[in-house]
Amino acid sequence: MKNRLEELRKQKGINQEELASALEVSRQTIGSLENGRYNPSIILAFKIARYFETDIESVFIYEEE
């Protein structure tokens, strides 16, 4: 699943470690999300959206195959 996580993180001026700390996940998880190697749980997706004060659809782009 594609996402705008890296773009949103950079707009906010924070690094992966800071975002990971705020979301209570590892920096590796953030890196994997940004690179599309990992899809978040629904709970993590909500946490991310709330952190960036937006909705899930503004962060994650779902495309049917």
Biotite code that builds the C-alpha atoms (Angstrom):
import biotite.structure as struc

atoms = struc.array([
    struc.Atom([0.000, 0.000, 0.000], chain_id="A", res_id=1, res_name="MET", atom_name="CA", element="C"),
    struc.Atom([1.347, 3.405, -0.941], chain_id="A", res_id=2, res_name="LYS", atom_name="CA", element="C"),
    struc.Atom([1.468, 6.181, 1.618], chain_id="A", res_id=3, res_name="ASN", atom_name="CA", element="C"),
    struc.Atom([2.469, 9.804, 2.166], chain_id="A", res_id=4, res_name="ARG", atom_name="CA", element="C"),
    struc.Atom([4.148, 9.161, 5.514], chain_id="A", res_id=5, res_name="LEU", atom_name="CA", element="C"),
    struc.Atom([7.614, 10.390, 4.554], chain_id="A", res_id=6, res_name="GLU", atom_name="CA", element="C"),
    struc.Atom([6.168, 13.507, 2.914], chain_id="A", res_id=7, res_name="GLU", atom_name="CA", element="C"),
    struc.Atom([4.022, 14.334, 5.961], chain_id="A", res_id=8, res_name="LEU", atom_name="CA", element="C"),
    struc.Atom([6.895, 13.655, 8.352], chain_id="A", res_id=9, res_name="ARG", atom_name="CA", element="C"),
    struc.Atom([9.240, 15.978, 6.445], chain_id="A", res_id=10, res_name="LYS", atom_name="CA", element="C"),
    struc.Atom([6.577, 18.705, 6.287], chain_id="A", res_id=11, res_name="GLN", atom_name="CA", element="C"),
    struc.Atom([6.373, 18.515, 10.070], chain_id="A", res_id=12, res_name="LYS", atom_name="CA", element="C"),
    struc.Atom([10.176, 18.747, 10.298], chain_id="A", res_id=13, res_name="GLY", atom_name="CA", element="C"),
    struc.Atom([10.751, 15.576, 12.293], chain_id="A", res_id=14, res_name="ILE", atom_name="CA", element="C"),
    struc.Atom([12.958, 12.558, 11.705], chain_id="A", res_id=15, res_name="ASN", atom_name="CA", element="C"),
    struc.Atom([11.992, 8.890, 11.748], chain_id="A", res_id=16, res_name="GLN", atom_name="CA", element="C"),
    struc.Atom([13.173, 8.442, 15.337], chain_id="A", res_id=17, res_name="GLU", atom_name="CA", element="C"),
    struc.Atom([10.998, 11.302, 16.607], chain_id="A", res_id=18, res_name="GLU", atom_name="CA", element="C"),
    struc.Atom([7.940, 9.970, 14.805], chain_id="A", res_id=19, res_name="LEU", atom_name="CA", element="C"),
    struc.Atom([8.607, 6.451, 16.062], chain_id="A", res_id=20, res_name="ALA", atom_name="CA", element="C"),
    struc.Atom([8.841, 7.736, 19.624], chain_id="A", res_id=21, res_name="SER", atom_name="CA", element="C"),
    struc.Atom([5.582, 9.677, 19.315], chain_id="A", res_id=22, res_name="ALA", atom_name="CA", element="C"),
    struc.Atom([3.790, 6.601, 17.933], chain_id="A", res_id=23, res_name="LEU", atom_name="CA", element="C"),
    struc.Atom([5.494, 4.165, 20.339], chain_id="A", res_id=24, res_name="GLU", atom_name="CA", element="C"),
    struc.Atom([6.978, 2.017, 17.564], chain_id="A", res_id=25, res_name="VAL", atom_name="CA", element="C"),
    struc.Atom([10.550, 1.387, 16.388], chain_id="A", res_id=26, res_name="SER", atom_name="CA", element="C"),
    struc.Atom([12.381, 3.566, 13.883], chain_id="A", res_id=27, res_name="ARG", atom_name="CA", element="C"),
    struc.Atom([12.637, 0.455, 11.710], chain_id="A", res_id=28, res_name="GLN", atom_name="CA", element="C"),
    struc.Atom([8.824, 0.268, 11.616], chain_id="A", res_id=29, res_name="THR", atom_name="CA", element="C"),
    struc.Atom([8.647, 3.850, 10.340], chain_id="A", res_id=30, res_name="ILE", atom_name="CA", element="C"),
    struc.Atom([11.286, 3.097, 7.704], chain_id="A", res_id=31, res_name="GLY", atom_name="CA", element="C"),
    struc.Atom([9.440, -0.021, 6.578], chain_id="A", res_id=32, res_name="SER", atom_name="CA", element="C"),
    struc.Atom([6.162, 1.888, 6.368], chain_id="A", res_id=33, res_name="LEU", atom_name="CA", element="C"),
    struc.Atom([7.742, 4.682, 4.336], chain_id="A", res_id=34, res_name="GLU", atom_name="CA", element="C"),
    struc.Atom([9.311, 2.179, 1.934], chain_id="A", res_id=35, res_name="ASN", atom_name="CA", element="C"),
    struc.Atom([6.079, 0.246, 1.490], chain_id="A", res_id=36, res_name="GLY", atom_name="CA", element="C"),
    struc.Atom([7.514, -2.969, 2.945], chain_id="A", res_id=37, res_name="ARG", atom_name="CA", element="C"),
    struc.Atom([5.008, -3.015, 5.804], chain_id="A", res_id=38, res_name="TYR", atom_name="CA", element="C"),
    struc.Atom([1.308, -2.203, 6.071], chain_id="A", res_id=39, res_name="ASN", atom_name="CA", element="C"),
    struc.Atom([0.240, -0.872, 9.457], chain_id="A", res_id=40, res_name="PRO", atom_name="CA", element="C"),
    struc.Atom([-2.361, -2.368, 11.718], chain_id="A", res_id=41, res_name="SER", atom_name="CA", element="C"),
    struc.Atom([-5.604, -0.418, 11.750], chain_id="A", res_id=42, res_name="ILE", atom_name="CA", element="C"),
    struc.Atom([-4.708, 0.889, 15.218], chain_id="A", res_id=43, res_name="ILE", atom_name="CA", element="C"),
    struc.Atom([-1.330, 2.170, 14.034], chain_id="A", res_id=44, res_name="LEU", atom_name="CA", element="C"),
    struc.Atom([-2.945, 3.702, 10.945], chain_id="A", res_id=45, res_name="ALA", atom_name="CA", element="C"),
    struc.Atom([-5.349, 5.633, 13.192], chain_id="A", res_id=46, res_name="PHE", atom_name="CA", element="C"),
    struc.Atom([-2.475, 6.751, 15.461], chain_id="A", res_id=47, res_name="LYS", atom_name="CA", element="C"),
    struc.Atom([-0.545, 8.024, 12.448], chain_id="A", res_id=48, res_name="ILE", atom_name="CA", element="C"),
    struc.Atom([-3.548, 9.892, 11.054], chain_id="A", res_id=49, res_name="ALA", atom_name="CA", element="C"),
    struc.Atom([-4.303, 11.466, 14.426], chain_id="A", res_id=50, res_name="ARG", atom_name="CA", element="C"),
    struc.Atom([-0.667, 12.462, 14.887], chain_id="A", res_id=51, res_name="TYR", atom_name="CA", element="C"),
    struc.Atom([-0.760, 14.340, 11.582], chain_id="A", res_id=52, res_name="PHE", atom_name="CA", element="C"),
    struc.Atom([-4.264, 15.684, 12.337], chain_id="A", res_id=53, res_name="GLU", atom_name="CA", element="C"),
    struc.Atom([-5.772, 14.167, 9.195], chain_id="A", res_id=54, res_name="THR", atom_name="CA", element="C"),
    struc.Atom([-7.721, 11.112, 8.121], chain_id="A", res_id=55, res_name="ASP", atom_name="CA", element="C"),
    struc.Atom([-6.333, 7.715, 7.211], chain_id="A", res_id=56, res_name="ILE", atom_name="CA", element="C"),
    struc.Atom([-7.135, 8.197, 3.532], chain_id="A", res_id=57, res_name="GLU", atom_name="CA", element="C"),
    struc.Atom([-4.899, 11.284, 3.457], chain_id="A", res_id=58, res_name="SER", atom_name="CA", element="C"),
    struc.Atom([-1.939, 9.209, 4.642], chain_id="A", res_id=59, res_name="VAL", atom_name="CA", element="C"),
    struc.Atom([-2.496, 5.808, 3.039], chain_id="A", res_id=60, res_name="PHE", atom_name="CA", element="C"),
    struc.Atom([-3.456, 5.261, -0.584], chain_id="A", res_id=61, res_name="ILE", atom_name="CA", element="C"),
    struc.Atom([-5.332, 2.028, -1.189], chain_id="A", res_id=62, res_name="TYR", atom_name="CA", element="C"),
    struc.Atom([-5.278, 0.782, -4.763], chain_id="A", res_id=63, res_name="GLU", atom_name="CA", element="C"),
    struc.Atom([-7.087, -2.393, -5.732], chain_id="A", res_id=64, res_name="GLU", atom_name="CA", element="C"),
    struc.Atom([-4.947, -4.687, -7.834], chain_id="A", res_id=65, res_name="GLU", atom_name="CA", element="C"),
])
